[in-house]
Amino acid sequence: MSIIDAKLVRIGISHRADDRIPRLQLDYQGQTYDLVRVVASHKLNLARPVTQQWQQAIEASPNGCLVVSEANHYSLWTPERTATKPTVTAPKQSASSVETRLELQQASIWLVQELWAQWESLLGAKQLLVIADELVALTPALQSRQDLDRLRLLDPFAETKLANWTKSDFEIFDRQLSQIAQHKIGRQFGTELTIEIVQSMPALWQATLAEILEL
């Protein structure tokens, strides 16, 4: 197993004839790899179940698997399972191919949590109530402020999908977050802040938001 820096790889969406949905894949030194799982570095503790699952995933992987190191995150990749080399698109083109993928949910949760912390610091608690009402009114999957509060408390790395959220719901939600950032704290600063947050995500999550937010 090799541990490599994310700057040395290219992550995108693969369109293979034997798959009904697109798959995230990685290119490194002419070899293509399939994603197994992502884990936050602070969760790599022997006492945590997620660490045990991570170790089991590595042990079950064939020779030549890669662990990609990013800021505060690791992702496990194995050599592609077919001999047919797929077509991998650049991350900026990939989000349009993503349906209700888990990565879209995870990236959206990360985005709202990070923006929320910034808004609270910059705007204060009273303004957050206004923002919450705007998001609930404009996001079909949010029925109440309590739904938003529950979403903000979720672990972005959780692997249980939100069954009532569609791809469209996430896209609307993410775009509203970006637009509110621009409206509340200024267009340039809001855009720069959103880009900074997205760039701090694992690379595969960045790919799901790049086109949605037109970054």
Secondary structure by P-SEA (a helix, b strand, c coil): cbbbbcccbbbbbbbcccccbbbbbcccccbbbbbcccccccccccccaaaaaaaaaaaacccbbbbbbcccbbbbbccccccbbbbbcccccccccccccaaaaaaaaaaaaaaaaaaaacccaaaaaaaaaaaaacccccccaaaaaaaaacccccccccccccaaaaaaaaaaaaaaaaaaccaaaaaaaaaaaaaaccaaaaaaccccccc
